[in-house]
Amino acid sequence: MATAPHPSTHGDLTFRDATEADAQALVGLIESAYRGDDSRAGWTTEADILQGQRTDPQGVVDVITAPDSKLLAVERDGRIVACCQLEHRGDHVYFGMFAVSPALQGAGLGKVIMAEAERTARDTWGAREMHMTVISVREELIAWYERRGYRRTGKMSPFPYGDERFGVPQRDDLEFELLVKQIG
C-alpha cells in the first residue's frame, strides 16, 4: 500500500491515510452520511432506497489494509469529517466509500475532497482516469459528479440484492452505473 510521507492540508482540513484504529469512527461517519434519519440532514442520503448498513468495521479495515488501496481520512480540528476510498486498478483508480458529515454537506467540502483524491491518485499511482459506480436512480448525485467532470458511461452492473452487507433495498430497480473522469 502506498502511503503519503506526511499528511496534506487544505485550509483547516488535514488529509491522511486512515488506519485500522479509525475504523469505528469511519463506519459512524459513512452510516450518518447515507443511512437512517441522521443522513436526512445532508443531501447524500440513501435512506429512501436502502435501509440497514452501508458498511461495517471489517469492510472498512479491508479497504484500509488491501494492497494498492487507501482510505483517505479528512480531519477538521482532530475529528474525522469526511473520507474516500482510492484503489489502484491497473490503468485507473477506483473512487468509493465517499462520505462527508451531513452537517457539513453543501458548503463545498466535497469538491475539495474530490480534487485531493484526484491529485492523490495521480501522484501515488500515476493514474490517468478515476472510475466510480453510483446507484443509477441517484440522479441528483450523478449530476453533482457530472459537474465535477465525471461522465456517465451507460455501463451498468447489478446491485448485490440479498447481500445485506450492502443494505436492504427498498425497491427492485437498483443498479450501479460506471462514471469516469480523465485526471491525468
N, C-alpha and C positions, 0 to 999 in steps of 0.2 A: 504494500500500500504506500503510495507516495504521500509524503507529509510536508506541509509548508514549514520552513525553518522557524518562522515567527508568525504569530497571529497578525492579520492585517486589520487595519482600522479604516473606517469611513465615518467622519463626523463623530457622533457619540456611540457608534456601533463597533464592536470587535467581532471579526470573523475568525473562527478557529476550527480545527478538526475536532469533532465530538469524540469522546472516549466512552468506554463501557460504563463508567461512573455517571454519565449523563443520561443513560437510557430511560430511567423513570421520569425525569423532567421532560425529556423529548416526547415520550408517549403522552404525557399530560398535555403538552403543547399541541401535538398533532390531533389528539382527540378533541381538544377545545376548539380547534380551527374547523373541524369537519363534521363532528357528530354531536348530537344531543342539543339541549336548549342553550348551553353556553355558546355553541357555534353560531347561533342566530344573531349574536351581537355583531358578527362580521358578515361579509358578503360571499365568502367561500364555502358556506355550509353545504353539506350533502344530506342534512337531516331529513329532508323530504323524500329522498330517493333511496337512502341506505340507513339502516339502523345497526346497532351492535358496534363492534370495534372497528377502527381503521387500521390499527397496528397493535402490537404488544411488545413488551420489553425484549423478548427473544428476537422478534423481527427487526427491531432497531439495532440490537447487538450484531445480528447477522450482517446488516448493511455496514456497520462500523468496522467489522473485522474482515469483511470479504476482500480478496485481492482486487486490485485496480478499482477500489471503491473508497469513497469518503462521504461522511455526513458532515456538512458544514453546520456548525452551531453559531448562531448570531446572538451576541450578548449586548445588552444595554444596562449599565450600572450593575454589572456582575450577574445579571439574570438572563437566562436564555429566552429570547422573544421571537425567534424565528429559526428555521432550519431548512436544508435541502440536501438531497442525495445527489451525488455525482458518481457515475460508474462508467469507466472506460470500456468501450465495446468495439475494439478494432478501430475503424475509421471515424467513429463518433463517440460522444459521451451522452449517456442517458441521464436525464434530469428528472428527479422524482421526489417523493416524500416532502414536498414543499409546503411549509406551514408558517403562517405569521399569526401571532397572537390576535384574536378577534378585536381586542380593544385598540390595537394599533393599525388595523386594516383601513385602507382608504386614504392614507397620508403619504403615499409614495414609497414606503419601505420596500414593498415587493419589487419595484423597479430597480432599486439599489441592490437588492439581493440577487436578482436575475443578472445584472451586469457583473457583479462579483463572481457569480457562479460561472458565467461565460468566460471571464478572464482566467479564473482558476482552471477551467477545462483546457483553455489554450496553453497556459503557462505550464501546467503539470503534465499534460499528455500530448500537446501539440494538436489538439482536436480542431477540425475544420467545421464540424457540424454538431449541433445539440439536438437530441431527439427526446421527445416525451410522449406519453399517452395520456389522454384526457377522456373521461366519460363523455360520449358523444352528445348526450342530452344537456350538457352543461354549456349552453350557448353563450351565456354572459362571460364565463371563464375563458372559453375558447376565443371569444372576441378580444378579451384582455390580452391573451397571449399573441393574437394576431397584431395588436397594436405595438407589441414588443418585437415584431419582425418574424414571428413564427408563422408557418404556412400549413394549412390543412393539406393532407396528402390523400384523403379518402381511403387510406389503408386501415381497415378495421380488424380488431382482434376481440374474441369473446370475453365477456365478463365471467369471472370464475363462480358462477352460480353453484350453490351447495357447499362452498368453502367459506365458512363463517369467519375465518381469519381476515377476510376482506370486507366483512359486513353482511347484513341481512337485507337483500334487495327488496324494495317496496314496489317495484314494477318489473315487468318482464321484457323490456326493450333496451336493457343496458348493454353497451359495448364500448370498447376503447377505440379512439381514433389517434393515429400517429400524427404528431406535429413536428416539423423540422425547421431549424434555422441555421443558416450559414454563419459561422462565427469566426472563421479564420481565412 
